Amino acid sequence: MPARPPGRWGLLADRDFRLLFLGETASKFGSSVTTVALPLIGVVELQVSALTVALLTASVWLPWLVLGLPAGVWVGQLPRRTVMLACNVGSAGAFASIPLAVVLDVLTVAHLLAVGLLAGVASVFFTTAYQVYLPELVGPSHLVEGNARLQGSASAAQVAGPGVGGLLAQWLGAAAGLLVNAATFLLATLMLALIRAPGQPPEPRLTTRRSLRRDVLEGLRFTLRDPYLRTLTAFGSAANLALIGYQSVLVLFLVREVGVAPGLTGLLLSTGALGGLLGATLARPLCTRLGTARSILLSHLAASPFGLLIPMVGNDWTLVLFVVGSLLLATGVMVCSVVSASFRQTYTPPHLLSRVVSTTMFVNYGTIPLGALLGGTLASMIGLRPTMWTMILLLVSCWAILGASPLRRRVDLPTSAAAQPAGPQRPHRRRADLQPLRSRGR
């Protein structure tokens, strides 16, 4: 990996990173259109219940429970970029099949669920490969910047995506948004194919089921025995359960409970993505000023209570509360996400990274279908607004996991599993282990 080019553009001056950046931005834009379009197809076209909407959300994440752990081993034996290319092409085909079914008047809930499952399988392998491929492309010293730029661009795309999805649904029908998503997957495939960097060679292939089980358990043990990885994994899984618990019924809440039109629904959902962009922008300066551990602790503690504004809204001026709550809640979530991902990629030994990533994602994403089902079930039993209150209160309480962990005694997270200095003292700024987080001028 060549050194990052100098100048204010940082990693964006590097051709290969720029291609990845552009492709992923396009893909995230399409996916954010789908976050509105897919539930609206169920609500508007098929008149489904709250539980069915939640099942549609759960279907995308359910494959993590089945494939999450072995995916880390399999991805380690394959060229990461090849895996990502195949997943993008498969996702494009899956999402393009829904508008075709609408045109032919053969769309069913089973079809929507099948597309969700296929897209979920592709996501398992793509996400695992992507988390391993990024350190190969940019090097460990630039991971915070790389993650911040990629996640920031994803949030910027998601600012426009839900609004576009809502407007497309209002003007052309919800299925039109899925055609946009399919096209962006193909564009991301093209950008990825143009990258010149060869990446690291895959690990030797396994020959026995026993070897697969052994390697899966090795990644699982490393993650669960390490106090920092264990804490962040537990926090991520609990937070995802709560986040998806309310997000799975959020479109239904806005359309049926609050009475918001589809176009405005998309615009309101964009405010959360704007908060994600703000969080990605703030992550690096916060790490510099507060330290990586304190950035995670304080961002969730300060931002998550604003989510309690969301269930207060009505179809009047109180929609401003939704904007403020979504914006600040997403800001805190994104800071935690950027810092946690960069820590995991830097801290984990390279030969274990794909397995640790898959273990972490298995636990973190495995709670997402459970959260979706919980949100849908609660909405059917106690109503949409009480469900929103319940799940956001659960999200706020997730800070207890961080507060009871070793993070509370640290300023910065360690940068390698072999070196974990004890105590709250902050290492001197010139120490090598802080350079990945403070490598650029302020």
N, C-alpha and C positions, 0 to 999 in steps of 0.2 A: 504493500500500500504506500503510494507516494505521500510525502508530507502535504498537509493542507496548504493550499495556495494562500499567500498573504493577502491582506486587504480586508475591507469591511464586509465583503460578501462571504468570507469564510468558506465553509464547505460547498456553498453554491457555486464557487468558482471551479470546483472539480467536476469534470464532465460526467463521470459515472454516477456520482452522487446526485447531480442535477437531473439526470435521466430518471433515477429512482424516485427523486422528489416529485418530478412532474407526473410520472405514472401513478404514484400513490395518491397524489392530490386529486387527479382525475377519478381514480377508483373510489376514493372516499366521498367525492361529490356524488357519484352515482349511487353509492350505498346509502348516503344520507337522504337522497330522493326516495329511495326504497323504504326507509324507516317510516315515511308518511304514506307512500303509495300502497305498500303491502297491506297494512291494517285497513286502509280506506277501501281497498278492493273487497275485503271481507265485510266491512261495515256497510258500504254503499251497494256493492254489486250482489253480495250473497246474503246480506242481512243477518250476519252471524251474532252470537251472544258474546258477552264479555269473556267467558271462559274460553270460547273458541279463538278469540283474538289473542288471549294469553297463550294458548297452545301454538298459534302461529309464531309468536315470539320465541317460545320454548323450543320449537323444532329446529331453529337455527343453531341453538347452543347445545342441544341434546347429544350430538356426536362427541362432544368433549368428554362426556361421562364414559363413553365406550372406547374411544380411540385416543384420548388425550395422553395416556401414559406410553403405550407402544409407539405412538407417532414420533416421540423424541428419539427413540432408537432407530426407527426406519429412516427418518430424515437425516440422521447422522451418517447413514450408509449411502446416501444419494447426493448428487450435486444439488446444492440448495436452490440455485437459480432455476434449474430444470423443474424442480418441484413447484416453485412459484409460478412458472409459466403454465404448467399443466393445470394448476388450480384456477388461474385466471380464465383460461379458455373454458374449463368446465362450468365455472360460475356464469360466464356470459351465456352459454347455451341454456343453462337452467332458467335464468331469469327471462330470456327471450321467449321461452315456451309459454309463459303466462299470457302475454298479449296475443299470441297466436291462438291460444285456447279461447280467449275472449272473443276474437273475431269469428271463430268457428262456433261460438256459443256452446262450448263443452267444458267450461271452467267449473271445477268443483272444489270443495274444501280439501278433499284428499289430494288434489293436484297441488294446491298451495302448500300443504304440509309436506308433500314429497319434494317440492322445490326447496323449501326451508331446510329439510334434512340434507339434500345434496349440497346446497350452499354451505351448510354447517360442516360437512365432511371436508369440503375444499378449504374452509376457513381453518380447520384444525391443522392441516398440513402446511398451508400457506403461512399462518402465524408462527408456527414453530420454526419453519425454514427462514422466515423473515427475521426473527429475533437472533438467529445464529448468523445470518448473512450480513446483517448490518455491521457487526464488529469486524468481519472480514473485509468489508468495503471501506470503512472509514478509520479503523484502528481504535484501540481502547482509549487513547488520549482525547478523542473527539466525540465520545459517545453521548455526553450530555447535550452538546450542540446538535449532533445528528438526531437524537430522539426528540429534542425540543423543536427542531425545524420540521421534522416529519409529522409529529403530532400537532404542531401548530398549524401546518398546512392542512392537515385533516380537519381541524376545527374550523379553519377559514372556509374550507369547502362546505362544511356542514352548516355554516351560517347561511349560505345561499341554498343549499340542497333542500332542506325541508320546505322553504318558501316556494321554490320551483316545483317541488313535488305537490304541494297543496294547490298551486295555481294550475298545474297540468291536470290534476284530478278534477278541478272545477271546470276547466275549459274543454279538455279532450278526454277525460276519463282517467281513472287511477292507473289503468294498465299502461298508459303512455310513459309514466315514470319508470317503469321496469325496462322499457326499451332504452331509455337513457342510461340506466345502470348497465345493461348488457354492452352498450357501446363503450362506456368508460372502462369496463374490464378489458375489452379488446385494445383500447388505447394504452392501458397500463401494460398489457402484454408486449406491445410494440416497443415501448420505452425500455422495458426490462431486457428484451432481446438485443437491444443496441448497446448494452453495457459491455465494455471490453474487459474489465478486470476478471481474471479467471476464478477467483475465490479459492478457498482451501479445499484440498482433495477430501473426498468422503472417507469415513472410517472403513476398515475391512468388513465385508459382509458377514452376517451371522449365518451359521449353518444348522443350529439346533434350537428347538423351542426352549430348552433349558438356558441357553445363552441369552435369548431374548428376555426371559424372566429375570435372569441375574442382572442384566444391564438396566432393566426397568427398576429393579429394587435398589440398585446402586444410586441412581438418580433420586429416587424417593427417599432413601435414607439420608443422603447428603442434605437434601432440602429440609427434611423434618428434624434432623439433629442440630442443624445450625440455628442459633438463637435469632439471628437477623432475618435470614430467609424464612424461617418458620413464622416469625411475627408478621412480616409483610405479606406472606401467603395467607395467613389466617385473616388478617385485616382486609386484604383484597377480596377474599371469598365472602366474608360477611357484608362488606360494602356492596359488592355486586348483587348479592341476594336482595338487599334493600333497594338498591337503585333500580334493578329490573322489576322488582315487585311493584313499584309505582309507575315506571315507564311502560310496562306492559299494558296498562289500562289508561295511560295518559291521553292518547288520542280519543279513546272512548269517553273519558272524563270531560275533555274539552268540547267534544261534539254533542254528547247527549246530556251531560249534567250541567255544563256551563252554557251550552247553546251557541258555540262558536262555529262560524262557517269554515269549510275545508281550506279555503285560501288563507284565512287568518290563522287557522290552526298551524299550518306550515310555517308561517312567519313567527308565531310564538315559539315554536320548537327551535327555531333558529337562534333564539337568544341563549339557549344552553350551549350551542356550538360556539357562539361568540365568547362565552365564558371560558370555554376550552381553549380558544385562541389566546385569550388574556392569560390563562394559567400557563400555557406553553411559553409565552413571552416572559413571564415573571419567574419561571423555574430557575433559570441560570443565575439571574441577579440575587434571588433569595438564597440559593446555595452559597454564593460568594459572601453574602453579608451575614446570614444566620447559621450556615452549615447545613449539610444534607439531612442529618437526622432531625434537627429542629425545624427545617423547612416542611418535612412531612408532618411532624407533630402539630405545628402551629397553623399550617394551612387548613387541615381538616377541622381543627378546633375552632378556628375563626370563621370558616366558610359554611360548614354544614348546617348550623342553626338557621341560616337564611332560607334553607329549603322549606322551613315551616310556613313560609309565606304562600307557598304554592296552593295548598288546599283551601286557602281563604278566598280565592278569587270567585267573582261572578261575572256576568256578561255586562260589565260597566267599567267605571274607572279603576276598579280593583284589579283589572288585568295588568295594571302597572306592577302590582305585587308579584304576579307571575314572572314578569320580565326580570325584576330585581332578584327574586329568589332563584330562578333558573341560572341567571348570569353568575351570581356569586357562588352558588353551590357547584356549578361546573368548573369555575376557576380553581377552587380547592381540590376537586377531584383530579384535574389535569396536573396540577403541581405534584400531587402524590404519585400519579402515574408516570410522569417523566422521570422523577428522581428514583423511583423504585425500579423502573426498567433499566436505567443507566447503572444503578448499583448492582443489579443482578448480572448484567453483561460484563461488568468490570471485575466483580468479586469472584465469580465462579471460575474454576479452572477450565481452560478451553476444551479439554477432552470430555468434560461433563456438561458443557453448556446446553447442548440440544436436549439432554435428558432433564436437566434442572428446569429449563424453560417449559418443557412439556409437562413436568410435574406441577410446576407453579400454575400453568394455564389450566391443567386438569382440575386442580382444586378451585382456582379462581373462577374459571368459566363453567365448571361443573355445577356451581350454585346458581348460575343464571337461569337455566330451565326450571329449577326449583323455585326461584324467585318469581318467574313468570306464572307458574302454576299457582303459587301462593297468592299472588296478586289477583289472578283471575278468580280463584276460589273465594277469597275474601270479598271481592266485588260482588259476586253472586249471592253471598250470605249476608253481608252487612252494608253493601252499597259502595258506590265509587268514591265518594268524598271521605268516608271513614277509612277506607282502604288507603287512600293517599296519606292521611294523618298517621296511620299505623306504620306504614313502610318508611316514611321520612323520619319519624321518631326513632325507628330502629337504625336508620342510617346515622343519625346524630350520635347514638349510643355506641357506635363502632369505635369511637375514639378510645374507649376503655381498653381495647386490645393494645393500642399503641402506648397508652399511659401506663400499663402494667408490664411493659417490656423493657429490655435493656436500652431501647432508644431514648428513654426519658433521662438517662444519665450521660448521654453523649451530645456533642455538638455536631460532629461529622460521623457518618457511617464509615466503617473500614473499607479499604479498597482491595483487599485480598483475603482469602480465607486463611492464609498462613500467618497473617499479621493483624491481630486485633488488640490494640493497646487498650488497657482498662482505664476506667475513670473518665470524668467529664472534661478533662483538660483538652483544649483545642490545640492540635499540632501546629507548629510554626508554618506560616503561609508558604515558605520556600521548600518544604519537604516534598519529596518526589511523589508521595502517595496522594497529594492534593492536586497535582498538576492537571490530571484529567478534568477536574471540575473548575479549574481557574486558569486555564491555559491561555486565554485571550485577555487583552487589556480590558479595563472596566469602562 
